[in-house]
């Protein structure tokens, strides 16, 4: 329970911080925040590049992030509606399989009871 409480507190504070900074406002505010974040992180990335012999890839552009966000959002929406369209079929299949399982279990139980009563 304590672990769940700590995770919830971290998640809540992260959401509060993003709302407070304006991440969820209009796109210009978000773009300004992204630019501010990029400028703030750049000195540390420069020092990190000196310490790590590998070349780090550049941060994605706003256009690329916007495209990826739209693409994955649309993929999620499509998957959700595909699930909703197939829900009646899956529900009926689950009901039929459940009925068959319960029927076969009851038949086995009945046949076992009959065998026990004969003995």
C-alpha distances in whole Angstrom, upper triangle without the diagonal:
4,5,5,6,9,10,10,12,14,15,16,18,20,21,22,24,26,27,28,30,32,30,30,34,37,38,40,37,35,38,39,35,36,39,38,35,37,40,37,36,39,40,37,38,41,40,38,41,43,41,40,43,42,42,39,40,41,38,39,41,40,42,40,37,38,39,36,34,36,37,33,33,36,34,31,33,35,33,31,35,36,33,33,37,36,34,36,38,35,34,37,37,34,35,38,37,35,38,40,37,37,41,41,39,40,44,43,42,45,47,45,46,49,50,49,51,54,53
4,5,5,6,9,10,10,12,14,15,16,18,20,21,22,24,26,26,28,30,29,30,33,36,37,39,36,34,37,37,34,34,37,36,33,35,37,34,33,37,37,34,35,39,38,36,39,41,38,38,41,40,41,38,39,39,37,38,40,39,41,39,36,37,39,36,34,37,37,34,33,36,35,32,34,37,34,33,36,37,35,36,39,39,36,39,41,37,37,40,40,37,39,42,40,38,41,43,40,40,44,44,42,44,47,46,45,48,50,49,49,53,53,52,54,57,57
4,5,5,6,9,10,11,12,14,15,17,18,20,21,23,24,26,27,29,27,28,31,35,35,37,34,32,35,35,32,32,35,33,30,33,35,32,31,34,35,32,33,36,35,33,36,38,35,34,38,36,37,34,35,36,34,34,37,36,38,36,33,35,36,33,31,34,34,31,30,34,32,29,32,34,32,30,34,35,32,34,37,37,34,38,39,35,35,39,38,35,37,40,38,37,40,42,39,39,43,43,41,43,46,45,44,48,50,48,49,53,53,52,54,57,56
4,5,5,6,9,10,10,12,14,15,16,18,20,21,22,24,26,27,26,26,29,32,33,35,33,30,33,34,30,31,34,33,30,32,35,32,31,35,36,33,33,37,36,34,37,39,37,36,39,37,38,35,35,36,33,34,36,35,37,35,32,33,34,31,29,32,32,28,28,31,30,27,29,31,29,27,31,32,29,31,34,34,31,34,36,33,32,36,36,33,35,38,36,34,38,39,37,37,41,42,39,42,45,44,43,46,48,47,48,51,52,51,53,56,56
4,5,5,6,9,10,10,12,14,15,16,18,20,21,22,24,26,25,25,28,32,33,35,32,30,33,33,30,30,33,32,29,32,34,31,31,34,35,32,33,37,36,34,37,39,37,37,40,39,39,36,36,36,34,34,36,35,37,36,32,33,35,32,30,33,33,30,29,33,32,29,31,33,31,30,33,34,32,33,36,36,34,37,39,36,35,39,39,36,38,41,39,37,41,43,40,40,44,45,43,45,48,47,46,49,52,50,51,54,55,54,56,59,59
4,5,5,6,9,10,11,12,14,15,16,18,20,21,22,24,23,24,27,31,31,33,30,28,31,31,28,28,31,29,26,29,31,28,27,31,32,29,30,34,33,31,34,36,34,33,36,35,36,33,33,34,31,32,34,33,36,34,31,32,34,31,29,32,33,29,29,32,32,29,31,34,32,30,34,35,33,34,38,37,36,39,40,37,37,41,40,38,40,43,41,40,43,45,42,43,46,47,45,47,50,49,49,52,54,52,53,57,57,56,58,61,61
4,5,5,6,8,10,11,12,14,15,17,18,20,21,23,21,22,25,28,29,31,28,26,29,29,26,26,29,28,25,27,30,27,26,30,31,28,28,32,32,29,32,35,32,32,35,33,34,31,31,31,28,29,31,30,32,31,27,29,31,28,25,28,29,26,25,29,28,25,27,30,28,27,30,32,29,31,34,34,32,36,37,34,34,38,37,35,37,40,39,37,41,42,40,41,44,45,43,45,48,48,47,50,52,51,52,55,56,55,57,60,60
4,5,5,6,8,10,10,12,14,15,16,18,20,21,20,20,23,27,28,30,27,25,28,29,25,26,29,28,25,28,30,28,27,31,32,30,30,34,34,32,34,37,35,34,38,36,36,33,33,32,29,30,32,30,32,31,27,28,30,28,25,28,29,25,25,28,28,24,26,29,27,26,29,31,29,29,33,33,31,34,36,33,33,37,37,34,36,40,38,37,40,42,40,40,44,45,43,45,48,48,47,50,52,51,52,56,56,55,58,61,60
4,5,5,6,8,10,10,12,14,15,16,18,20,19,20,23,26,27,29,26,24,27,27,24,25,28,26,24,27,29,26,26,29,30,28,29,33,32,30,33,36,34,34,37,36,36,32,33,32,29,30,32,30,33,32,28,29,31,29,26,29,31,27,26,30,30,27,29,32,30,29,32,34,32,33,36,37,35,38,40,37,37,41,41,38,40,43,42,41,44,46,44,44,48,49,47,49,52,52,51,54,56,55,56,59,60,59,61,64,64
4,5,5,6,9,10,10,12,14,15,16,18,17,18,22,25,25,27,24,22,25,25,21,22,25,23,21,23,25,23,22,26,27,24,25,29,29,27,30,32,30,30,33,32,32,29,29,29,26,27,28,27,30,29,25,26,29,26,24,27,28,25,25,28,28,25,28,31,29,28,31,33,31,32,36,36,35,38,40,37,37,41,41,38,41,44,42,41,45,46,44,45,49,49,48,50,53,52,52,55,57,56,57,60,61,60,62,65,65
4,5,5,6,9,10,11,12,14,15,17,15,16,19,22,23,25,22,20,23,24,20,20,24,23,20,23,25,23,23,26,28,25,26,30,30,28,30,33,32,31,34,32,32,28,28,28,25,25,27,25,28,26,23,24,26,24,21,24,25,22,21,25,25,22,24,27,26,24,28,30,28,29,32,33,31,35,36,34,34,38,38,36,38,41,40,39,42,44,42,43,46,47,46,48,51,51,50,53,55,54,55,59,59,59,61,64,64
4,5,5,6,9,10,11,12,14,15,15,15,18,21,23,25,22,20,23,24,20,21,24,23,21,24,26,24,24,28,29,27,28,32,32,30,33,35,34,34,37,35,35,31,31,30,27,27,28,26,29,28,24,25,28,25,22,25,27,24,23,26,27,24,25,28,27,26,29,31,29,30,34,34,33,36,38,35,35,39,40,37,39,43,42,40,44,46,44,44,48,49,48,49,53,52,52,55,57,56,57,60,61,60,63,65,66
4,5,5,6,9,10,10,12,14,14,15,18,21,22,24,20,19,22,22,18,19,22,21,18,22,24,21,21,25,26,24,26,29,29,28,31,33,32,32,35,34,33,30,29,29,25,26,27,25,28,28,24,25,28,26,23,26,28,25,24,28,28,26,27,31,30,28,32,34,32,33,37,37,36,39,41,39,39,43,43,41,43,46,45,44,47,49,47,48,52,52,51,53,56,56,55,58,60,59,60,64,64,64,66,69,69
4,5,5,6,9,10,11,12,11,13,16,19,20,21,18,16,19,19,15,16,19,18,16,19,21,19,19,22,24,22,23,26,27,25,28,30,29,29,32,31,30,26,26,25,22,22,23,22,25,24,20,21,24,22,20,23,24,22,21,25,25,23,25,28,27,26,29,32,30,31,35,35,34,38,39,37,38,41,41,40,42,45,44,43,46,48,47,47,51,52,50,53,56,55,55,58,60,59,60,64,64,64,66,69,69
4,5,5,6,8,10,11,10,10,13,17,18,19,17,15,18,19,15,16,20,19,17,20,22,21,21,24,26,25,25,29,29,28,30,33,33,32,35,33,32,28,28,26,23,23,24,21,24,24,20,20,23,21,18,21,23,21,19,23,24,21,22,26,25,24,27,29,28,29,32,33,32,36,37,35,36,39,40,38,40,43,43,42,45,47,46,46,50,51,50,52,55,55,54,57,59,59,60,63,64,63,65,68,68
4,6,5,6,9,10,10,11,13,17,18,20,16,15,19,19,15,17,20,19,17,21,23,21,21,25,27,25,26,30,30,29,32,34,34,34,37,35,34,30,30,28,25,25,25,23,26,26,22,23,26,24,21,24,26,24,22,26,27,25,26,29,29,27,30,33,32,32,35,37,35,39,41,39,39,42,43,41,43,46,46,45,48,50,49,49,53,54,53,54,58,57,57,60,62,61,62,66,67,66,68,71,71
4,5,5,6,9,9,11,13,16,17,18,15,13,17,16,13,14,17,15,14,17,19,17,18,21,23,22,23,26,27,26,28,31,31,31,34,32,31,27,27,25,22,23,23,21,24,24,21,21,25,23,21,23,26,24,23,26,28,25,27,30,30,29,32,34,33,34,37,38,37,41,43,41,41,45,45,43,46,49,48,47,50,52,51,52,55,56,55,57,60,60,59,62,65,64,65,68,69,68,71,73,73
4,5,5,6,5,7,10,13,14,15,12,10,13,14,10,12,15,14,12,16,18,16,17,20,23,22,22,26,27,26,28,31,31,30,33,31,30,26,25,23,20,20,20,18,21,21,17,18,21,20,17,20,22,21,19,23,24,22,24,27,27,26,29,31,31,31,35,36,35,39,40,39,39,43,43,42,44,47,46,46,49,51,50,51,54,55,54,56,59,59,59,62,64,63,64,67,68,68,70,73,73
4,5,5,6,6,8,12,13,15,12,11,14,14,12,14,17,16,15,19,20,19,20,24,26,25,26,29,30,29,31,34,34,34,37,35,33,29,28,26,23,22,22,19,22,23,19,19,22,21,18,20,23,22,20,23,25,23,24,27,28,26,29,32,31,31,34,36,35,38,40,39,39,43,43,42,44,47,47,46,49,51,50,51,54,55,54,56,59,60,59,62,64,64,65,68,69,69,71,73,74
4,5,8,9,10,13,15,15,12,12,15,14,12,14,17,15,15,18,19,18,20,23,25,24,25,28,29,29,31,34,34,34,37,35,34,30,29,27,24,24,23,21,24,25,21,21,25,24,21,24,27,25,23,27,29,27,27,31,31,30,33,35,35,35,38,40,39,42,44,42,43,46,47,46,48,51,50,50,53,55,54,54,58,59,58,60,63,63,62,65,67,67,68,71,72,72,74,76,77
4,6,9,9,12,13,13,9,9,12,11,8,11,13,11,11,15,16,15,16,19,21,21,22,25,26,26,28,31,31,31,34,32,31,27,26,24,20,21,20,18,21,22,19,19,23,22,20,22,25,24,23,26,28,26,27,31,31,30,33,35,35,36,38,40,40,43,45,43,44,47,48,47,49,52,51,51,54,56,55,56,59,60,59,61,64,64,64,67,69,68,69,73,73,73,75,78,78
4,5,5,8,10,10,7,7,10,10,8,11,13,12,13,16,17,17,18,21,24,24,24,27,29,28,30,33,33,33,36,34,32,28,27,24,20,20,19,16,19,20,17,17,20,20,18,19,23,22,20,23,26,24,25,28,29,28,30,33,33,33,36,38,38,41,43,41,42,46,46,45,47,50,50,50,53,55,54,55,58,59,58,60,63,63,63,66,68,68,69,72,73,73,75,78,78
4,6,8,8,10,7,5,9,10,7,9,12,12,11,14,16,16,17,20,23,22,22,25,27,26,28,31,31,31,33,31,29,25,24,21,18,17,16,14,16,17,14,14,17,17,14,16,19,18,17,20,22,21,22,25,26,25,28,30,30,31,33,35,35,38,40,39,39,43,43,42,45,48,47,47,50,52,51,52,55,56,56,58,61,61,61,64,66,65,67,69,70,70,73,75,76
4,7,8,11,9,7,11,12,11,12,15,16,15,18,20,20,21,23,26,26,26,29,31,30,31,35,35,34,36,34,32,28,26,24,20,19,18,15,17,18,15,14,17,17,13,15,18,17,15,18,21,19,19,23,24,23,25,28,28,28,31,33,32,36,38,36,37,40,41,40,42,45,45,45,48,50,49,50,53,54,54,56,59,59,59,62,64,64,65,68,69,69,71,73,74
4,7,8,6,7,10,11,11,13,15,15,16,18,20,21,22,24,27,27,27,30,32,32,33,36,37,36,38,36,34,30,28,25,22,20,19,16,17,19,16,15,18,19,15,16,20,20,18,20,23,22,22,25,26,25,27,30,30,30,33,35,35,38,40,39,40,43,44,43,45,48,48,48,51,53,52,53,56,58,57,59,62,62,62,65,67,67,68,71,72,72,74,77,77
4,6,6,7,9,10,11,13,15,16,17,19,20,21,23,25,28,28,28,30,33,32,33,37,37,37,39,36,34,30,28,25,21,20,18,14,15,17,15,13,16,18,15,15,19,19,17,19,23,22,22,25,27,26,27,30,31,31,33,35,35,38,40,40,41,44,45,44,46,49,49,49,52,54,54,55,58,59,59,61,63,64,64,67,69,69,70,73,74,74,76,79,79
4,5,5,6,9,10,10,12,14,15,16,18,20,21,22,26,26,25,28,31,30,31,34,35,34,36,33,30,27,24,22,18,16,14,10,11,14,12,10,13,15,13,13,17,18,16,18,21,21,21,24,26,25,27,29,31,31,33,35,36,39,40,40,41,44,45,44,47,49,49,50,52,54,54,55,58,59,59,61,63,64,64,67,69,69,70,73,74,74,76,79,80
4,5,5,6,9,10,10,12,14,15,16,18,20,21,24,25,25,27,30,30,30,33,35,34,36,33,30,27,25,22,18,17,14,11,13,15,14,12,16,17,16,17,20,21,20,22,25,25,25,28,29,29,31,33,34,35,37,39,39,42,44,43,45,48,48,48,50,53,53,53,56,58,57,59,62,63,63,65,67,68,68,71,72,73,74,77,78,78,80,82,83
4,5,5,6,9,10,10,12,14,15,16,18,20,23,24,24,26,28,28,29,32,33,33,35,33,30,27,25,22,19,18,16,12,15,17,15,14,18,19,17,18,21,22,20,23,26,25,25,28,30,30,31,34,35,35,37,39,40,43,45,44,45,48,49,48,50,53,53,53,56,58,57,58,61,62,62,64,67,67,67,70,72,72,73,76,77,77,79,82,82
4,5,5,6,9,10,10,12,14,15,16,18,21,22,21,24,26,26,27,30,31,30,32,30,28,24,22,19,16,15,13,10,13,14,12,11,15,15,13,15,18,18,17,20,23,22,23,26,27,27,29,31,32,33,35,37,37,40,42,41,42,45,46,45,48,50,50,50,53,55,54,55,58,59,59,61,64,64,64,67,69,69,70,73,74,74,76,79,79
4,5,5,6,9,10,10,12,14,15,16,20,21,20,22,25,25,25,28,30,29,31,28,26,22,20,17,13,12,10,7,10,12,10,10,14,15,14,16,18,19,19,21,23,24,24,27,28,29,31,33,34,35,37,39,39,42,44,43,44,47,48,47,50,52,52,52,55,57,56,58,61,61,61,64,66,66,67,69,71,71,73,75,76,76,79,81,81
4,5,5,6,9,10,10,12,14,15,18,20,19,21,24,24,25,28,29,29,31,29,26,23,21,18,15,15,13,10,14,16,14,14,18,19,17,19,22,23,22,25,27,27,28,31,32,32,34,36,37,38,40,42,42,46,47,46,47,51,51,50,53,55,55,55,58,60,59,61,64,64,64,66,69,69,69,72,74,74,75,78,79,79,81,84,84
4,5,5,6,8,10,10,12,14,17,18,18,20,22,22,24,26,27,27,30,28,25,22,21,18,14,14,13,11,15,16,14,14,18,18,17,19,22,22,21,24,26,26,27,30,31,31,33,35,36,37,39,41,41,44,46,44,46,49,49,48,51,54,53,53,56,58,57,58,61,62,62,64,67,67,67,70,71,71,73,75,76,76,79,81,81
4,5,5,6,9,10,10,12,15,16,15,18,20,20,21,24,25,25,27,24,22,18,17,14,10,11,10,8,12,13,11,12,15,15,15,17,20,20,20,23,24,24,26,28,29,30,32,34,34,36,38,39,40,43,44,43,44,48,48,47,50,52,52,52,55,57,56,57,60,61,60,63,65,65,66,69,70,70,72,74,75,75,77,80,80
4,5,5,6,9,10,11,14,15,15,16,19,20,20,23,25,24,26,24,22,18,17,14,11,11,10,9,13,14,13,14,17,18,17,20,22,23,23,26,27,27,29,31,32,33,35,37,38,39,41,43,43,47,48,47,48,51,51,51,54,56,55,56,59,60,59,61,64,64,64,67,69,69,69,72,74,74,75,78,79,79,81,83,84
4,5,5,6,9,10,12,14,14,16,18,19,20,23,24,24,27,25,23,20,19,16,13,14,14,13,16,18,16,17,21,21,20,23,25,25,25,28,30,29,31,34,35,35,37,39,40,41,43,45,45,48,50,48,49,53,53,52,55,57,57,57,60,61,60,62,65,66,65,67,70,70,70,73,75,74,76,79,79,79,82,84,84
4,5,5,6,9,11,12,12,14,16,16,18,21,22,22,24,23,20,17,17,14,11,13,13,13,16,17,15,17,20,19,18,22,24,23,24,27,28,28,29,32,33,33,36,37,38,39,41,43,43,47,48,46,47,51,51,50,52,55,54,54,57,59,58,59,62,63,62,65,67,67,67,70,72,71,73,76,76,76,79,81,81
4,5,5,6,10,10,10,12,15,15,15,18,20,19,22,20,17,14,14,11,8,10,11,11,15,15,14,16,19,18,18,22,23,23,24,27,28,28,30,32,33,34,36,38,38,40,42,43,44,47,48,47,48,52,51,50,53,56,55,55,59,60,58,60,63,64,63,66,68,68,68,71,73,72,74,77,77,77,80,82,82
4,6,5,8,10,10,11,14,15,16,18,20,20,22,21,19,16,16,13,11,14,13,14,18,18,17,19,22,22,22,25,27,27,28,30,32,32,34,36,37,37,40,41,42,44,46,47,47,51,52,50,52,55,55,54,57,60,58,59,62,63,62,64,67,67,67,69,72,71,72,75,76,76,78,80,81,81,83,86,86
4,6,7,8,10,11,13,14,15,17,19,20,22,21,20,17,17,15,13,16,16,16,20,20,19,21,24,24,23,26,28,28,28,31,32,32,34,37,37,38,40,42,42,44,46,47,47,51,52,50,52,55,55,54,57,59,58,58,61,63,61,63,66,66,66,68,71,70,71,74,75,75,76,79,80,79,82,84,84
4,6,6,6,9,10,11,12,15,16,16,19,18,16,13,14,12,11,14,15,16,20,19,18,21,23,22,22,26,27,26,27,30,31,31,33,36,36,36,39,40,41,43,45,46,46,50,51,49,50,54,53,52,55,57,56,56,60,61,59,61,64,64,63,66,69,68,68,72,73,72,74,77,77,77,80,82,82
4,5,5,6,9,10,10,13,14,15,17,16,14,12,13,11,10,14,15,16,20,19,18,21,24,23,23,27,28,28,29,32,32,33,35,37,37,38,41,42,43,45,47,48,48,52,53,51,52,56,55,54,57,60,58,59,62,63,62,63,67,67,66,69,71,70,71,74,76,75,77,80,80,80,82,85,84
4,5,5,6,9,10,11,13,14,17,17,15,14,15,14,14,17,18,20,23,23,22,25,27,27,27,30,32,31,32,35,36,36,39,41,41,42,45,46,46,48,50,51,51,55,56,54,55,59,58,57,60,62,61,61,65,66,64,66,69,69,68,71,73,73,73,76,78,77,79,82,82,82,84,87,86
4,5,5,6,9,10,11,12,15,15,14,12,15,14,14,17,19,21,24,23,22,25,27,26,26,30,31,30,32,35,35,35,37,40,39,40,43,44,44,46,49,49,50,53,54,52,53,57,56,55,58,60,58,59,62,63,61,63,66,66,65,68,71,70,70,74,75,74,76,79,79,78,81,83,83
4,5,5,6,9,10,10,13,12,11,9,11,10,11,15,17,19,22,21,20,23,25,24,25,28,29,28,30,33,33,33,36,37,37,38,41,42,42,45,47,47,48,52,52,50,52,55,54,53,56,58,57,57,61,61,60,62,65,65,64,67,69,68,69,72,73,72,74,77,77,77,80,82,82
4,5,5,7,9,10,12,12,11,10,12,12,13,17,18,21,24,23,22,26,27,26,27,31,31,31,33,36,36,36,39,41,40,42,45,45,46,48,50,51,51,55,55,53,55,59,58,57,60,62,60,61,64,65,63,65,69,68,68,71,73,72,72,76,77,76,78,81,81,81,84,86,85
4,5,5,7,9,11,13,12,12,15,15,16,20,22,24,27,26,25,29,30,29,30,33,34,33,35,38,38,38,41,43,42,44,47,47,47,50,52,52,53,57,57,55,56,60,59,57,61,63,61,61,65,66,64,66,69,69,68,71,73,72,72,76,77,76,78,81,81,80,83,85,85
4,5,5,6,9,10,10,9,13,13,15,18,21,23,26,24,24,27,29,27,28,32,32,31,33,36,35,35,39,40,40,41,44,44,45,47,49,49,50,54,54,51,53,57,55,54,58,60,58,58,62,62,60,62,66,65,64,67,70,68,69,72,73,72,74,77,77,77,80,82,81
4,5,5,7,7,7,7,11,12,14,17,20,23,25,23,23,27,28,26,28,31,31,31,33,36,35,36,39,40,40,41,44,45,45,48,50,50,50,54,54,52,54,57,56,55,58,60,58,59,63,63,61,63,67,66,65,69,71,69,70,74,74,73,76,79,78,78,81,83,83
4,6,7,9,10,11,14,15,17,21,23,26,29,27,27,31,32,30,32,35,35,34,37,39,39,39,43,44,43,45,48,48,49,51,53,53,54,58,58,55,58,61,59,58,62,64,62,62,66,66,64,67,70,69,68,71,73,72,73,76,77,76,78,81,81,81,84,86,85
4,7,9,11,12,15,17,19,22,25,28,30,28,28,32,33,31,32,36,35,34,37,40,39,39,42,44,43,45,48,48,48,51,53,53,53,57,57,54,56,60,58,57,60,62,60,60,64,64,62,64,68,67,66,69,71,70,71,74,75,74,76,79,78,78,81,83,82
4,6,8,9,13,15,17,20,23,26,29,26,26,30,30,28,30,33,33,32,35,37,36,37,40,41,40,42,45,45,45,48,50,50,50,54,54,51,54,57,55,54,57,59,57,58,61,61,60,62,65,64,63,67,68,67,68,71,72,71,73,76,76,76,79,80,80
4,7,9,13,15,18,21,24,27,29,27,27,31,31,29,31,34,34,33,36,38,37,38,41,42,41,43,46,46,46,49,51,51,51,55,55,52,55,58,56,55,59,60,58,59,63,62,61,63,66,65,65,68,70,68,69,73,73,72,75,77,77,77,80,82,81
4,6,10,13,15,18,21,24,26,23,24,28,28,26,28,31,30,29,32,35,33,34,38,38,38,40,43,42,43,46,47,47,48,52,51,49,52,55,53,52,56,57,55,56,60,59,58,60,63,62,62,65,67,66,67,70,71,70,72,75,74,75,78,79,79
4,6,9,12,15,18,21,23,20,21,25,25,23,26,29,28,28,30,33,32,33,36,37,36,39,41,41,42,45,46,46,47,51,51,49,51,54,53,52,56,57,55,56,60,60,58,61,64,63,63,66,68,66,68,71,72,71,73,76,76,76,79,81,80
4,6,9,12,15,18,20,18,18,21,22,20,22,25,25,24,27,29,29,30,33,34,33,35,38,38,39,42,43,43,44,48,48,46,48,51,50,49,53,54,53,54,57,57,56,58,61,61,60,64,65,64,66,69,70,69,71,74,74,74,77,79,78
4,7,9,12,15,17,14,15,18,18,17,19,22,22,22,24,26,26,27,30,31,31,33,36,36,37,39,41,41,42,46,46,44,46,49,48,48,51,53,51,52,56,56,55,57,60,60,59,63,64,64,65,68,69,68,71,73,73,73,76,78,78
4,6,9,12,14,12,13,16,17,16,18,21,21,21,24,26,26,27,30,31,31,33,35,36,37,39,41,41,43,46,46,45,47,50,49,49,52,54,53,53,57,57,56,59,61,61,61,64,66,65,67,70,71,70,72,75,75,75,78,80,80
4,7,9,12,10,10,13,14,14,15,18,19,19,21,23,23,24,27,28,29,30,33,34,34,37,38,39,40,44,44,43,45,48,47,47,50,52,51,51,55,56,55,57,60,60,59,62,64,64,65,68,69,69,71,73,73,74,77,78,79
4,7,8,6,6,10,11,10,12,15,15,16,18,20,20,22,24,25,26,28,30,31,32,34,35,37,38,41,42,40,43,46,45,45,48,50,49,50,53,54,53,55,58,58,58,61,63,62,63,66,68,67,69,72,72,73,75,77,78
4,5,5,6,9,10,11,12,14,15,17,18,20,21,23,24,26,27,29,30,31,33,35,36,37,39,42,43,42,44,47,46,46,49,51,50,51,55,55,55,57,60,60,60,63,65,65,66,69,70,70,72,74,75,75,78,80,80
4,5,5,6,9,10,10,12,14,15,16,18,20,21,22,24,26,27,28,30,31,33,34,36,37,40,41,40,42,45,45,45,48,50,49,50,53,55,54,56,59,59,59,62,64,64,65,68,69,69,71,73,74,75,77,79,80
4,5,5,6,9,10,11,12,14,15,16,18,20,21,22,24,26,27,28,30,32,33,34,36,39,40,39,41,44,44,44,47,49,49,50,53,54,53,55,58,58,59,61,63,63,65,67,68,69,71,73,74,74,77,79,79
4,5,5,6,8,10,10,12,14,15,16,18,20,21,22,24,26,27,28,30,31,33,34,38,38,37,39,42,42,42,45,47,46,47,50,51,51,53,56,56,56,59,61,61,62,65,66,66,68,70,71,72,74,76,77
4,5,5,6,9,10,11,12,14,15,16,18,20,21,22,24,25,27,28,30,31,32,36,37,36,38,41,40,40,43,45,45,45,49,50,49,51,54,54,54,57,59,59,60,63,64,64,66,68,69,70,72,74,75
4,6,5,6,9,10,10,12,14,15,16,18,20,21,23,24,26,27,28,30,31,35,35,35,37,40,40,40,42,45,44,45,48,49,49,51,53,54,54,57,59,59,60,63,64,64,66,69,69,70,72,74,75
4,5,5,6,9,10,11,12,14,15,16,18,20,21,22,24,26,27,28,30,33,34,33,35,38,38,38,41,43,43,44,47,48,48,50,52,53,53,56,57,58,59,61,63,63,65,67,68,69,71,73,74
4,5,5,6,8,10,10,12,14,15,16,18,20,21,22,24,25,27,28,32,32,31,33,36,36,36,39,41,40,41,44,45,45,47,50,50,50,53,55,55,56,59,60,60,62,64,65,66,68,70,71
4,5,5,6,8,10,11,12,14,15,16,18,20,21,22,24,26,27,30,31,30,32,35,35,35,38,40,39,40,43,44,44,46,48,49,49,52,54,54,55,58,59,59,61,63,64,65,67,69,70
4,6,5,6,8,10,10,12,14,15,16,18,20,21,22,24,25,29,29,29,31,34,34,34,37,39,39,40,42,44,44,46,48,49,49,52,53,54,55,57,59,59,61,63,64,65,67,69,70
4,5,5,6,9,10,11,12,14,16,16,18,20,21,22,24,27,28,27,29,32,32,32,35,37,37,38,41,42,42,44,46,47,47,50,52,52,53,56,57,57,59,62,62,63,66,67,68
4,5,5,6,9,10,10,12,14,15,16,18,20,21,22,26,26,25,27,30,30,30,33,35,34,35,38,39,39,41,44,44,45,47,49,49,50,53,54,55,56,59,60,60,63,64,65
4,5,5,6,9,10,11,12,14,15,17,18,20,21,24,25,24,26,29,29,29,32,34,34,35,38,39,39,41,43,44,44,47,49,49,50,53,54,55,56,59,60,60,62,64,65
4,5,5,6,9,10,11,12,14,15,16,18,20,23,24,23,25,28,28,29,31,33,33,34,37,38,38,40,43,43,44,46,48,49,50,52,54,54,56,58,59,60,62,64,65
4,5,5,6,9,10,10,12,14,15,16,18,21,22,21,23,26,26,26,29,31,31,32,35,36,36,38,40,41,41,44,46,46,47,50,51,52,53,56,56,57,60,61,62
4,5,5,6,9,10,11,12,14,15,16,20,21,19,21,24,24,24,27,29,29,30,33,34,34,36,38,39,39,42,44,44,45,48,49,50,51,54,55,55,57,59,60
4,5,5,6,9,10,11,12,14,15,18,20,19,21,24,24,24,27,29,29,30,33,34,34,36,38,39,40,42,44,45,46,48,50,50,52,54,55,56,58,60,61
4,5,5,6,9,10,10,12,14,17,18,17,20,22,22,23,26,27,28,29,31,33,33,35,37,38,39,41,43,44,45,47,48,49,51,53,54,55,57,59,60
4,6,5,6,9,10,11,12,15,16,15,17,20,20,20,23,25,25,26,29,30,30,32,34,35,36,38,40,40,42,44,45,46,48,50,51,52,54,56,57
4,5,5,6,9,10,10,14,15,14,16,19,19,19,22,24,24,25,28,29,29,31,33,34,35,37,39,40,41,43,45,45,47,49,50,51,53,55,56
4,5,5,6,8,10,12,14,14,15,18,19,19,21,23,24,25,27,29,30,31,33,35,36,37,39,40,41,43,45,46,47,49,51,52,54,55,57
4,5,5,6,8,11,12,12,14,16,17,18,20,22,22,24,26,27,28,30,31,33,34,36,37,38,40,41,43,44,46,48,49,50,52,54,55
4,5,5,6,9,10,9,11,14,14,15,17,19,19,20,23,24,25,27,29,30,31,33,34,35,37,38,40,41,43,45,46,47,49,51,52
4,5,5,8,10,10,11,13,15,15,17,19,20,21,23,25,26,27,29,30,31,33,35,36,37,39,41,42,43,45,47,48,49,51,53
4,6,7,8,10,11,13,14,15,17,19,20,21,23,25,26,27,29,30,32,33,35,36,38,39,41,42,44,45,47,48,50,51,53
4,6,5,6,9,10,11,12,14,16,17,18,20,21,22,24,26,27,28,30,32,33,34,36,37,39,40,42,43,45,46,48,50
4,5,5,6,9,10,10,12,14,15,16,18,20,21,22,24,25,26,28,30,31,32,34,36,37,38,40,42,43,44,46,48
4,6,5,6,8,10,10,12,14,15,16,18,20,21,22,24,25,27,28,30,31,32,34,36,37,38,40,42,43,45,47
4,5,5,6,9,10,11,12,14,15,16,18,20,21,22,24,26,27,28,30,31,33,34,36,37,39,40,42,43,45
4,6,5,6,9,10,10,12,14,15,16,18,20,21,22,24,25,27,28,30,31,33,34,36,37,39,40,42,44
4,5,5,6,9,10,10,12,14,15,16,18,20,21,22,24,26,27,28,30,31,32,34,36,37,38,40,42
4,5,5,6,9,10,10,12,14,15,16,18,20,21,22,24,25,26,28,30,31,33,34,36,37,39,41
4,5,5,6,8,10,11,12,14,15,16,18,20,21,22,24,25,27,28,30,31,33,34,36,38,39
4,6,5,6,8,10,10,12,14,15,16,18,20,21,22,24,26,27,28,30,31,33,34,36,38
4,6,5,6,9,10,10,12,14,15,16,18,20,21,22,24,25,27,28,30,31,33,34,36
4,5,5,6,9,10,10,12,14,15,16,18,20,21,22,24,25,27,28,30,31,33,35
4,5,5,6,9,10,10,12,14,15,16,18,20,21,22,24,26,27,28,30,32,33
4,5,5,6,8,10,10,12,14,15,16,18,20,21,22,24,26,27,28,30,32
4,5,5,6,9,10,10,12,14,15,16,18,20,21,22,24,26,27,28,30
4,6,5,6,8,10,10,12,14,15,16,18,20,21,22,24,26,27,29
4,5,5,6,9,10,11,12,14,15,16,18,20,21,22,24,26,27
4,6,5,6,9,10,10,12,14,15,16,18,20,21,22,24,26
4,5,5,6,9,10,10,12,14,15,16,18,20,21,23,25
4,5,5,6,8,10,10,12,14,15,16,18,20,21,23
4,5,5,6,9,10,11,12,14,15,16,18,20,21
4,5,5,6,8,10,10,12,14,15,16,18,20
4,5,5,6,8,10,10,12,14,15,17,19
4,5,5,6,9,10,11,12,14,15,17
4,6,5,6,9,10,11,12,14,16
4,5,5,6,9,10,11,12,15
4,5,5,6,9,10,11,13
4,5,5,6,9,10,11
4,5,5,6,9,10
4,5,5,6,9
4,5,5,7
4,5,5
4,5
4
